[in-house]
Amino acid sequence: MSDTFSMDDAKQMLKEILASTTDLQKRMVAQEDKLATMSNEVASLKVDQGRLHVAVNKVQSSQLNNAAKNDRPVGTTANEPQNEGSSQAGGMASALLNAASHKLRFPKR
């Protein structure tokens, strides 16, 4: 019982190897396409996040400026009564304290 290796066997093996590498190449191209699509989506999300960050900072800055002009704490409206003991210096102090923390910050995971 000797195993003989004929030329036809070698050709068949080479055909199988070629088919397998062609299939792998097709899979790799498909994965590269998916990766490029995901990369574009991530870039788009980063742009949207940047725009949102700018918008939120503008709104927060506007709120701080309005509160400082009206001499009232941030988050209160003109209809809400102020504390009897609040003075101009106290209102400015609270506006300065709030101004230091007005930037948008996301919690660290």
Contacts in CASP RR format, 6 or more apart in sequence:
PFRMAT RR
TARGET T0000
AUTHOR 0000-0000-0000
METHOD contacts of the structure
MODEL  1
MSDTFSMDDAKQMLKEILASTTDLQKRMVAQEDKLATMSNEVASLKVDQG
RLHVAVNKVQSSQLNNAAKNDRPVGTTANEPQNEGSSQAGGMASALLNAA
SHKLRFPKR
53 104 0 8 1.000
56 104 0 8 1.000
57 102 0 8 1.000
57 103 0 8 1.000
57 104 0 8 1.000
60 102 0 8 1.000
60 103 0 8 1.000
60 104 0 8 1.000
61 102 0 8 1.000
63 74 0 8 1.000
63 75 0 8 1.000
64 74 0 8 1.000
64 95 0 8 1.000
64 98 0 8 1.000
64 99 0 8 1.000
64 102 0 8 1.000
67 73 0 8 1.000
67 74 0 8 1.000
67 75 0 8 1.000
67 76 0 8 1.000
67 95 0 8 1.000
67 98 0 8 1.000
68 92 0 8 1.000
68 95 0 8 1.000
68 99 0 8 1.000
70 78 0 8 1.000
71 88 0 8 1.000
71 91 0 8 1.000
71 92 0 8 1.000
72 78 0 8 1.000
72 80 0 8 1.000
72 82 0 8 1.000
72 91 0 8 1.000
73 91 0 8 1.000
73 94 0 8 1.000
73 95 0 8 1.000
73 98 0 8 1.000
74 94 0 8 1.000
74 95 0 8 1.000
74 98 0 8 1.000
76 82 0 8 1.000
END
